[in-house]
Amino acid sequence: TEYTDFDLLANQTYYYVVRAVDTSFNRSEFSEEISAVAAVRSVSVTFNATVPAGTVGTVYIAGTLDRLDGDLPQWDPGGVALTQEGDTLWSITLTGREGTQLEYKYTLGSWDFVEKGAACEEIANRTLLLDYGNDGQQVVNDVVQNWRNVAPCGD
């Protein structure tokens, strides 16, 4: 009496007909054709950032967050704060549409205090493609090695 089609592409039109089969294998005529457009699904993405011990202040995420729901700012180093979950773990859950491509970095509220690599080198923007998966929940576990202008990378 019901059917769920999982292998669909967003914004594509699909056409369906059905027919009944009874216990004697008698078949009905096909139903009238119906069509439906596959909607883009919403993804809840949780960013978990493990930061260096002794990190002082609030951890932020900055990037192409304006592509997500909620009128978030684009590349604002102090615009979207994470919540501290432990001594070195910070987290935030945001929502966006499946297939959205993001670029982002973590900061301490300013580009003067942006994340750096293990040897204090510049690192490329992090990237993420929102993926619905099985349940619309996506978890990203990132590690921040160092901060610019914070020892050992700076003052």
Secondary structure, 3 states (H helix, E strand, C coil): CCCCCCCCCCCCEEEECCCCECCCCCECCCCCCEEEECCCCEEEEEEEEECCCCCCCCCEEEECHHHCCCCCCCCCCCCCECEECCCCEEEEEEEEECCCEEEEEEECCCHHHEEECCCCCCCCCEEEECCCCCCCEEEEEEECCEECCCCCCCC
